[in-house]
Amino acid sequence: MDFSLLSEALTSKSYEKVADICDEHMLQVAAEGVAFQDDWPYAIHLLGHIYAGDINSMRFLWKSMPATLKEGNPEVIAAWKIGQKLWMRDYGGVYEAIRGYDWSQEAQGLVAAFSDLYTKNMFQLLQSAYSTISIQDTALFLGMSEDDATTFVQQQGWAVDPASQMVTVKKQPIVTEQKLDASKLQNLTEYVFHLEH
């Protein structure tokens, strides 16, 4: 089987393409009637869906996998554990699952990129959902120690009260751009004119 497109995506760090490449290649190989289950990079495929945020496709891939791989391939099991934690919304557990396995050379970059992306998404979630939050909860959501989380949020402009162990979230200003060019104004004028006459 030719995994050159997949290797190229992993090498170029185009991780958002990994799941689609795997899905398309799997369909192509299956349509040709080639037995592929033993050689398929299931861990990378699962991690590709996780990186893309497509947890349902990850679950369906897991269900279609041979039982021997589900039980006998440690990297597949570790990737599945990340997916389970995401599915259960166990935010701290996601980081534990990431750190709880010594990933192969192929998967290390993808897992590290997912971890960074997940931390960024969790930070944005905290920023939009909270006005104050405890340092302990912040550390849990960001997968960091309390000291690292404190330093991280302070770098983002958040205020930390050491006495109460609370963080005051700095909201990002909402920027709305309204571009009104002459053609839009003309179309609106014609429309209103048409309605009045």
Secondary structure, 3 states (H helix, E strand, C coil): CCCHHHHHHHHCCCHHHHHHHHHHHHHHHHHCCCCCCCCCCHHHHHHHHHHHCCHHHHHHHHHHCCHHHHHHCHHHHHHHHHHHHHHCCCHHHHHHHHHCCCCCHHHHHHHHHHHHHHHHHHHHHHHHHCCEEEHHHHHHHHCCCHHHHHHHHHHCCCEEECCCCEEECCCCCCCCCCCCCHHHHHHHHHHHHHHHC
